[in-house]
Amino acid sequence: MHRCKVENNSSCSRQSMVAPRNCKPQRCALMTCRPCCCPSCCRCYCRRRAQTFSVIYLANGGTGEFVDRNVRTGSSYIVKSDTDTGISRPGFTFNGWNTEADGSGTSYPPGDNINITGNVRLYAQWTPVEPVTFTVNYDANGGTGQYSDNVAAGTSYVVKSEAETGITRQGFNLREWNTTADGSGTSYLPKSTITVNSDLTLYAQWTPDEA
């Protein structure tokens, strides 16, 4: 709703709605919202209530949503971070905001300023985190052949058999694998399941063929 206000200058007798004698006060009424009949003395103008808008943060493949409401038009708005909004996406790194979901619009990093002239929708931009991998090496330990596997960190891994690795030793059969060549470490049977959290070398442990 518009509200009108009369503003008098110093030539007026008093700061009020009353105009000098040569004016008709009724024509200077607040309700008209137009220049008064006495422009040399007073003027009438409208004062609008400040508009407000919303800044909407969208997870764009992640989880969570955040809305900043009642942001005044023309104000300088500071863009929030993913932590401020509670938006996240496992397996991805947050890479700022964009006015388009596919990143083709205007980009805004956290802490940047936006001049608010309307509602703003900001889509989170994500970069996949490269998975951490480790290597499981199979050592023939007196036999022939070699084999290795790349394994994602923290995942379950099935230990390979002699046939799967292609490692052999004439006159011997594979009994198990061990983390040390002399068999004093941790032993693993073929087809057993382990969790890999670092590079690992497994040494073949051999049993002579029975003639």
Summary of the structure (lengths in Angstrom):
residues: 211
radius of gyration: 38.6
end to end distance: 104.2
largest distance: 133.3
contacts: 533
relative contact order: 0.12
helix: 7%
strand: 44%
